[in-house]
């Protein structure tokens, strides 16, 4: 027609975009405990998984059928098979809880295999010389006000470390989600997920590890829609 096309306005000015950018302070991404990927065997509390239930001698651990609730800071050594259950961390807000997977196979048909509800930080450590598997059966049924949607679901800071093998099968939802910071410093991970493989709301920081991720959405996804200075990936 000979008429000029209307100008397309940019979605945001360069100044507005620049104001959301920042440099990641790498010096503070990984703590010594994150990087170590080890645990104190003498202090570890054994939790034996046995089919439909589990057993533990510690008063800090409550077993209700297939649900194992950890209520205090410490190192917990998980071995055996849980056919349809869940490990829940519900400790103090300043507590650090380390879950050591040492030949553990945990399936939750309707929720997260590991649910970190309350703690300052949760470590999931893959013990040397072991193979471990965590699985969701294909749906998530609400158990509280949180939208649990991953095989490992953390409302807390979450660190994955260690030296051996962890297989994560998310027939629905994501493989691993932290609603705070997600750190990975070692281990070999095979993740199959209907949605994202690894997801961190505030950040994802990876220093080491081997990853095979097959996902319906992103392999690695960091996003915070509420604060554009967060949602970083390193």
Secondary structure, DSSP 8 states (H G I E B T S, - for coil): ----------SS-HHHHHHT-----GGGS--HHHHH----GGGEEEEEEEETEEE---TTEEEETTEEEE-SSEEEEEEEEESS-EEEEE--TT-EEEEEEEEEEEEESSS-SEEEEE-SEEEEEE-TT-EEEEEE-S----SSSS---EEEEESSEEEEEESSEEEEEESSSEEEEESSEEEE-S-EEEEEESS-SEEESSEEEESS-EEEEEESS-SEEE--SS-TT--EE-
